[in-house]
């Protein structure tokens, strides 16, 4: 039994840690500020979108899951403003409200980069593949509970708190089927790519891709529930 336990190289908490590292890695580079996450993780029974801006991405392939990021208005504006100022945009031309489509589009772009960074690490380090859909962004005035449209045999759900440089908080929630990856033989995983190159590549791809869907929760409720199989 001890040999088998030593062979397990990745479990649910390892996947969550890798995802959290992708969040801080991308946001630290994109905003040129320090984003940290709590050393404690919450075990939860459901995941959902919460005010003021919620974003979710479904992924499938080697394993199935749902990733959610929930931002309060102040947090969303801090990340948006730091990102745009780092990109050279004058402060006078920035959106003034978190309900602006531009704010949601930027957060959607950043989430796309985060999940892209995560899936890249999964391919290299676990030698399996997962695919993601386009991030969906919603400006919310009430909470919406989400469920994964693919049934999970043994669902694992977690919530992690993140802190920005101005001490604003946002939350990551993950729903995933309980899984363990066991090393059959040794292999070399390549080094992760340069963060700046990753951001440049994602920005180029965003120019030709459609922007994440943005709308109010009331207008999009039926479509959202349908897309989640509810």
Secondary structure as UniProt FT lines:
FT   HELIX           2..7
FT   STRAND          8..10
FT   HELIX           12..31
FT   STRAND          36..37
FT   STRAND          42..43
FT   STRAND          47..49
FT   STRAND          53..61
FT   STRAND          65..71
FT   HELIX           73..86
FT   TURN            87..88
FT   HELIX           91..93
FT   TURN            98..99
FT   HELIX           101..126
FT   STRAND          130..132
FT   STRAND          136..139
FT   STRAND          144..146
FT   TURN            153..154
FT   STRAND          155..163
FT   TURN            165..166
FT   STRAND          169..177
FT   STRAND          181..182
FT   HELIX           195..208
FT   STRAND          213..216
FT   HELIX           217..227
FT   TURN            228..229
//
